[in-house]
Amino acid sequence: MPMVELILKLKVLLLVLPWLLICKFLYKPADFTEPSVFYNSLDYHPEDYIDTFTTLQQEDYFQ
């Protein structure tokens, strides 16, 4: 039985290892941490919606 487990582990390793190497060399954290990506993805500016705030939201926002 240990031989079967070893073969199974090797198959899994051979299946996963190429993807790990691809991710290691192609992944660039800078692609996901640039401020422009973050700010451009946020399309919510509370200042544009102040007229629709409830009293509680206005009190919370303007503290």
The 8 nearest C-alpha neighbors of each residue, nearest first, counted from 0:
[[1, 3, 2, 4, 5, 6, 7, 8],
 [2, 0, 4, 3, 5, 6, 7, 8],
 [1, 3, 5, 0, 4, 6, 7, 8],
 [2, 4, 6, 0, 5, 1, 7, 8],
 [5, 3, 7, 1, 2, 6, 8, 0],
 [4, 6, 2, 8, 7, 3, 9, 1],
 [5, 7, 9, 3, 8, 4, 10, 2],
 [6, 8, 4, 10, 5, 9, 3, 11],
 [9, 7, 5, 11, 10, 6, 12, 4],
 [8, 10, 12, 6, 7, 11, 13, 5],
 [11, 9, 7, 13, 12, 8, 14, 6],
 [10, 12, 14, 8, 9, 13, 15, 7],
 [11, 13, 9, 15, 14, 10, 16, 8],
 [14, 12, 10, 11, 16, 15, 9, 17],
 [13, 15, 11, 12, 16, 10, 17, 18],
 [16, 14, 12, 18, 13, 17, 11, 19],
 [15, 17, 19, 18, 13, 12, 14, 20],
 [18, 16, 20, 19, 15, 21, 14, 13],
 [19, 17, 21, 20, 16, 15, 22, 14],
 [18, 20, 16, 22, 17, 21, 23, 15],
 [19, 21, 23, 17, 18, 22, 16, 24],
 [22, 20, 18, 23, 19, 24, 25, 17],
 [23, 21, 19, 25, 26, 20, 24, 18],
 [22, 24, 20, 21, 26, 25, 19, 18],
 [23, 25, 21, 22, 26, 20, 27, 19],
 [26, 24, 22, 23, 21, 27, 20, 28],
 [27, 25, 22, 24, 23, 28, 21, 30],
 [26, 28, 29, 30, 25, 31, 24, 23],
 [29, 27, 30, 31, 32, 26, 33, 25],
 [28, 30, 32, 27, 31, 33, 26, 34],
 [31, 29, 28, 27, 32, 33, 36, 26],
 [30, 32, 29, 28, 33, 36, 27, 37],
 [33, 31, 29, 30, 34, 28, 36, 37],
 [32, 34, 35, 36, 31, 29, 30, 37],
 [35, 33, 37, 36, 38, 32, 39, 31],
 [34, 36, 38, 37, 33, 39, 40, 32],
 [37, 35, 39, 34, 33, 38, 40, 31],
 [38, 36, 34, 40, 35, 39, 41, 33],
 [37, 39, 35, 41, 40, 36, 34, 42],
 [40, 38, 36, 41, 37, 35, 42, 34],
 [39, 41, 37, 38, 36, 42, 35, 43],
 [42, 40, 38, 39, 43, 37, 44, 36],
 [41, 43, 40, 44, 39, 38, 45, 37],
 [44, 42, 41, 45, 47, 46, 48, 40],
 [43, 45, 46, 47, 42, 48, 41, 49],
 [46, 44, 48, 47, 43, 49, 60, 52],
 [45, 47, 44, 49, 48, 50, 43, 60],
 [48, 46, 45, 44, 49, 50, 43, 51],
 [47, 49, 45, 50, 46, 51, 52, 44],
 [48, 50, 52, 51, 46, 47, 45, 57],
 [51, 49, 48, 52, 47, 53, 46, 57],
 [50, 52, 49, 48, 53, 47, 57, 56],
 [53, 51, 49, 56, 50, 57, 54, 48],
 [52, 54, 56, 55, 57, 51, 50, 58],
 [53, 55, 57, 56, 58, 52, 59, 51],
 [54, 56, 58, 53, 57, 59, 52, 60],
 [55, 57, 59, 53, 54, 58, 52, 60],
 [58, 56, 60, 54, 59, 55, 52, 61],
 [59, 57, 55, 61, 56, 60, 62, 54],
 [58, 60, 56, 57, 62, 61, 55, 54],
 [61, 59, 57, 58, 62, 56, 55, 45],
 [62, 60, 58, 59, 57, 56, 55, 49],
 [61, 59, 60, 58, 57, 56, 55, 54]]
